Amino acid sequence: MSGDAPLFRVDLQVADLPAGRTAQLVVTSEQVVVLWTDHDACSGDRTGMTCTLTGGTTSVVRVNVVAPSGASITASLVLTDPDPVPGNNVWRADLG
């Protein structure tokens, strides 16, 4: 994560998703004015997005955020198959 209020950049990368499996990366925010990405696997609106990711890829999902200092962003990984380690599927950061 980098930047200062009101503009932040958050780079998200899913690790250890096996080849052939897919997962949804759900990005939500609190107090964010605008949230966007140019990543082809993502869709959503200005306050949240969902990205469909395939295992075996290492692409970074860059999320651009316009928000006041103190806003937060959360990324949650939702797998279609049972996850042997579900405790590491949520990341949260306070901005600024």
C-alpha positions as CSV (number, residue, x, y, z in Angstrom):
1,M,0.0,0.0,0.0
2,S,1.3,3.5,-0.8
3,G,0.0,7.0,-1.0
4,D,-1.4,9.7,1.2
5,A,-5.0,11.0,1.6
6,P,-6.8,11.4,-0.5
7,L,-5.1,9.0,-3.1
8,F,-3.9,5.5,-2.2
9,R,-2.7,2.6,-4.2
10,V,-3.2,-1.0,-2.9
11,D,-1.5,-3.9,-4.7
12,L,-3.2,-7.3,-3.9
13,Q,-1.7,-10.6,-4.9
14,V,-3.1,-14.0,-4.0
15,A,-0.5,-16.6,-3.0
16,D,-0.8,-20.4,-3.0
17,L,-3.9,-20.7,-5.1
18,P,-3.3,-24.1,-6.9
19,A,-3.4,-24.2,-10.7
20,G,-6.8,-25.0,-12.0
21,R,-8.7,-23.6,-9.1
22,T,-10.6,-20.3,-9.1
23,A,-11.4,-17.9,-6.3
24,Q,-13.2,-14.6,-5.9
25,L,-11.3,-11.7,-4.5
26,V,-13.9,-9.4,-2.9
27,V,-12.7,-5.9,-2.1
28,T,-14.8,-3.7,0.1
29,S,-14.3,-0.4,1.8
30,E,-15.5,1.9,4.5
31,Q,-15.6,5.7,4.0
32,V,-14.0,5.4,0.6
33,V,-15.2,7.9,-2.0
34,V,-14.0,6.1,-5.1
35,L,-12.4,2.6,-5.6
36,W,-11.3,1.4,-9.1
37,T,-9.0,-1.0,-11.0
38,D,-8.0,-1.6,-14.6
39,H,-7.6,-5.4,-13.9
40,D,-9.5,-7.4,-16.5
41,A,-10.7,-10.0,-14.0
42,C,-12.5,-7.4,-11.8
43,S,-15.9,-5.8,-11.9
44,G,-17.9,-3.7,-9.5
45,D,-18.8,-0.2,-8.6
46,R,-17.0,2.7,-6.9
47,T,-17.3,1.2,-3.4
48,G,-16.5,-2.4,-4.0
49,M,-15.4,-5.0,-6.5
50,T,-15.1,-8.7,-7.2
51,C,-12.2,-10.2,-9.1
52,T,-12.3,-13.8,-10.4
53,L,-8.8,-15.2,-10.2
54,T,-7.4,-18.4,-11.5
55,G,-4.7,-20.4,-9.6
56,G,-1.2,-20.6,-11.0
57,T,-1.2,-16.9,-12.0
58,T,0.8,-14.3,-10.2
59,S,-0.9,-11.1,-11.4
60,V,-1.3,-8.3,-9.1
61,V,-4.6,-6.6,-8.7
62,R,-3.9,-2.9,-8.3
63,V,-6.7,-1.0,-6.6
64,N,-6.7,2.8,-6.7
65,V,-8.6,4.4,-3.8
66,V,-9.7,8.0,-3.2
67,A,-10.5,8.3,0.5
68,P,-10.0,10.4,3.6
69,S,-7.4,9.5,6.1
70,G,-8.7,6.9,8.4
71,A,-10.8,5.0,5.8
72,S,-10.3,1.3,5.5
73,I,-10.2,-1.4,2.8
74,T,-10.7,-5.1,3.1
75,A,-9.8,-7.9,0.7
76,S,-11.4,-11.3,1.2
77,L,-10.7,-14.5,-0.8
78,V,-13.6,-16.8,-1.4
79,L,-12.8,-20.2,-2.7
80,T,-15.2,-22.5,-4.6
81,D,-13.6,-25.6,-3.0
82,P,-12.9,-26.1,0.7
83,D,-9.9,-24.2,1.9
84,P,-7.5,-26.1,4.1
85,V,-6.3,-22.8,5.7
86,P,-9.3,-20.4,5.8
87,G,-7.8,-18.2,8.5
88,N,-5.5,-16.4,6.0
89,N,-8.2,-15.3,3.5
90,V,-8.9,-11.8,4.8
91,W,-6.6,-8.7,4.6
92,R,-7.6,-5.3,6.0
93,A,-5.7,-2.0,6.1
94,D,-6.5,1.4,7.5
95,L,-5.6,4.1,5.0
96,G,-3.6,7.1,6.0
